[in-house]
Amino acid sequence: MISPFADVSPKSKIGKNVTIDSYAIIKDDVIIGDNCHIHSHAIIYPDTTIGNDCQIFPGAIIGIVSQDLKYNGEKAITIIGNNTIIREYATIHKGTADRMQTKVGDNCLVMAYVHIAHDCIIGNNVILANNVGLSGHITIEDYAIIEGFTGIQQFSTIGTHSFVAAFSVIRKNVPPFIRVARDPLQYIGVNSIGLSRRGFDQDTIHHIEDIYRLIFVRGLNMTNALEAIEKEIPETKIRKQITEFIKNSKDGIVKGI
């Protein structure tokens, strides 16, 4: 059902069983999938695609041009995956020439007043709590949880299954499977509870803990830690995932204990 008081462009494409409430605005060249609910006063700007089964709550603004002063009108896009919830007054800016897109994956929860700047790529099953602020060009991998009032520096990467405590300031990459907190931000342990809830067995969790013990606890520099991992830790897909993440973090990762 589309309210007669909604402003829906005839140049948009609206899926089946979509509800658009009064005073919502859908601009040109917007695609909205099936079974979505666009609440009152939400605004969806051009070149935005919303997946199926999404909820966009009042005051949310999706796909508006970025605040990047280098933006020069390029035809960048915004993509929201399936079954994703965007809560009140969240803002999601379209991409720029860097990645040409801003993307939020499937099954994500973007809580109230979150800001997702241009060229951010957010994976599936990610939770961004109230007032999280993402600068441009950030990557957040699947299943990461960022608690409220956290700020993240441009070009940072937050690894899969990681957990970031509230009121954090992220200036370095956060490797996968860990928890970070305190000020300045540092490693406080493996995200064992989250991993267990998502079906990781205890042997796998202990394997991850053994890897991070060498990286963060033993007091080795990063070069020596990576060498120790190769010598002491059995080669697995997870070991490779962690070590490659660290090797690709050119500006470094969060501090150890």
C-alpha positions in Angstrom: 0.0 0.0 0.0 1.3 3.4 -1.0 -0.2 6.3 0.9 -1.7 9.1 -1.2 0.4 11.5 0.9 3.7 9.8 -0.1 5.8 11.4 -2.8 6.8 8.5 -5.1 8.5 9.3 -8.4 7.0 7.6 -11.4 10.6 6.9 -12.5 11.1 4.6 -9.5 10.5 0.8 -9.5 8.4 -0.5 -6.5 8.2 -4.2 -5.8 5.3 -6.3 -4.7 3.6 -5.9 -1.3 5.5 -2.7 -0.5 4.1 -0.3 2.1 5.1 3.4 1.8 3.7 5.6 4.5 2.6 9.2 4.4 5.2 11.9 3.6 7.9 9.4 2.7 9.8 10.5 -0.5 11.1 8.2 -3.2 13.1 9.9 -5.8 13.9 9.0 -9.4 15.8 5.9 -10.3 15.1 4.1 -7.0 14.5 0.4 -6.9 12.6 -1.0 -3.9 12.3 -4.8 -3.6 9.3 -6.9 -2.4 7.7 -6.8 1.0 9.5 -3.6 2.2 8.1 -1.0 4.5 9.1 2.6 4.0 8.0 4.6 7.1 6.8 8.3 7.2 9.4 11.0 6.4 12.1 8.6 5.2 13.8 9.8 2.0 15.4 7.6 -0.6 17.5 9.4 -3.2 18.3 8.6 -6.8 20.5 5.6 -7.8 19.5 3.6 -4.7 18.5 0.0 -4.7 16.7 -1.5 -1.6 16.5 -5.3 -1.4 13.5 -7.4 -0.4 12.0 -7.5 3.1 13.6 -4.3 4.3 12.3 -1.7 6.8 13.3 1.9 6.5 12.1 3.9 9.6 11.1 7.5 9.9 13.6 10.2 9.1 16.2 7.8 7.5 18.0 9.3 4.5 19.5 6.9 2.0 21.5 7.6 -1.1 22.0 11.3 -0.8 25.2 12.8 -2.3 28.2 12.6 0.0 29.9 15.3 2.0 33.2 14.5 0.3 34.4 17.8 -1.3 36.0 15.8 -4.0 32.7 14.4 -5.2 32.2 15.7 -8.8 28.7 14.4 -9.6 29.8 10.9 -10.8 27.0 8.4 -11.2 27.7 6.5 -8.0 25.1 4.2 -6.3 23.8 3.0 -3.0 22.8 -0.6 -2.3 20.9 -2.0 0.6 20.7 -5.8 0.9 17.7 -8.0 1.7 16.1 -8.1 5.2 18.0 -5.1 6.4 16.6 -2.6 8.9 17.5 1.1 8.8 16.2 2.8 12.0 15.3 6.4 12.7 17.4 9.2 11.3 20.2 7.0 10.0 22.0 8.6 7.1 23.7 6.6 4.3 25.5 8.6 1.6 26.1 7.4 -2.0 29.5 6.4 -3.3 32.1 8.5 -5.1 34.8 7.9 -7.6 36.8 5.7 -5.2 34.4 2.7 -5.1 31.4 4.1 -7.0 29.1 2.7 -4.4 28.1 2.5 -0.8 26.8 -0.9 0.2 25.0 -2.4 3.2 24.6 -6.2 3.0 21.8 -8.6 3.9 20.3 -9.1 7.4 21.9 -5.9 8.8 20.6 -3.7 11.6 21.5 0.0 11.4 20.2 1.6 14.5 19.1 5.2 15.1 21.3 8.1 14.1 24.0 5.9 12.5 26.0 7.7 9.8 27.4 5.6 6.9 29.6 7.9 4.7 30.5 7.5 1.0 32.1 4.3 -0.3 31.6 2.3 2.8 31.1 -1.5 2.2 29.3 -3.3 5.0 28.9 -7.1 4.9 26.0 -9.3 5.9 24.6 -9.7 9.4 26.3 -6.6 10.7 24.9 -4.6 13.7 25.7 -0.9 14.0 24.3 0.4 17.3 23.0 3.9 17.9 25.1 6.9 16.9 27.9 4.9 15.3 29.8 7.1 12.8 31.5 5.7 9.8 33.8 8.0 7.8 34.3 7.3 4.1 35.9 4.2 2.5 35.4 1.9 5.5 35.0 -1.9 5.1 33.0 -3.8 7.8 33.1 -7.6 7.3 30.3 -10.1 8.0 28.9 -10.5 11.5 30.8 -7.6 13.0 29.0 -5.8 15.9 29.8 -2.1 16.6 28.4 -0.8 19.8 27.0 2.7 20.2 28.8 6.1 19.9 31.8 4.6 18.2 33.7 6.6 15.6 35.7 4.9 12.8 38.5 6.6 10.8 38.5 6.6 7.0 39.8 3.6 5.1 39.6 1.3 8.2 38.6 -2.3 8.0 36.7 -4.1 10.8 37.2 -7.9 10.5 34.5 -10.6 10.5 32.9 -11.7 13.7 34.6 -8.9 15.6 33.1 -6.9 18.5 33.8 -3.3 19.2 32.8 -1.9 22.6 30.7 1.3 22.9 32.3 4.8 22.9 35.4 3.5 21.0 37.5 5.4 18.5 38.9 3.2 15.8 42.0 4.5 14.1 43.6 1.1 13.1 42.2 -2.0 11.6 40.4 -4.5 13.8 41.3 -8.1 12.9 38.6 -10.8 12.7 37.2 -12.8 15.6 38.3 -10.4 18.4 36.9 -8.0 20.9 38.3 -4.5 21.3 37.7 -1.8 23.9 39.3 0.8 26.2 40.9 4.1 25.3 43.2 4.0 23.4 41.5 1.0 21.7 43.1 -2.4 22.3 42.6 -6.1 22.0 40.8 -7.5 25.1 40.2 -11.1 23.9 38.7 -13.4 21.3 35.0 -12.9 20.7 34.4 -16.4 22.0 30.8 -15.9 23.2 29.8 -14.5 19.8 31.6 -17.2 17.9 30.0 -19.9 20.1 26.5 -18.4 19.4 27.2 -18.6 15.7 28.1 -22.3 15.7 31.9 -22.3 16.1 33.1 -25.3 18.1 35.4 -25.1 21.0 38.4 -26.5 19.2 38.1 -23.8 16.5 37.7 -21.1 19.2 40.8 -22.4 21.0 42.7 -22.4 17.7 41.8 -18.7 17.2 42.9 -17.9 20.8 46.2 -19.6 20.2 46.9 -17.4 17.2 46.0 -14.2 18.9 48.0 -15.1 22.0 51.1 -14.9 19.8 50.0 -11.7 18.1 48.8 -9.7 21.2 49.9 -11.4 24.4 53.4 -12.8 24.1 55.0 -9.4 23.5 56.4 -10.2 20.0 56.6 -7.6 17.3 54.4 -8.3 14.4 57.0 -9.7 12.1 58.1 -12.2 14.8 54.5 -13.0 15.8 53.7 -13.9 12.2 56.8 -16.1 12.0 55.9 -17.8 15.3 52.4 -18.5 14.0 53.8 -20.2 10.9 56.1 -22.4 13.1 53.7 -23.1 16.1 50.1 -23.0 14.8 48.7 -25.7 12.4 47.9 -24.3 9.0 44.1 -23.8 8.6 41.8 -21.6 6.6 41.2 -19.4 9.7 45.0 -19.1 10.3 45.4 -17.9 6.8 42.4 -15.5 7.1 43.9 -13.9 10.2 47.5 -13.6 8.9 46.4 -12.3 5.5 44.2 -9.6 7.2 47.2 -8.5 9.3 49.6 -8.5 6.3 47.2 -6.4 4.3 46.7 -3.8 7.1 49.3 -1.4 5.8 48.6 1.2 8.5 48.6 -1.4 11.3 46.1 -3.0 13.6 44.8 -2.2 17.1 47.2 -2.6 20.0 47.6 -5.7 22.1 47.2 -6.1 25.9 
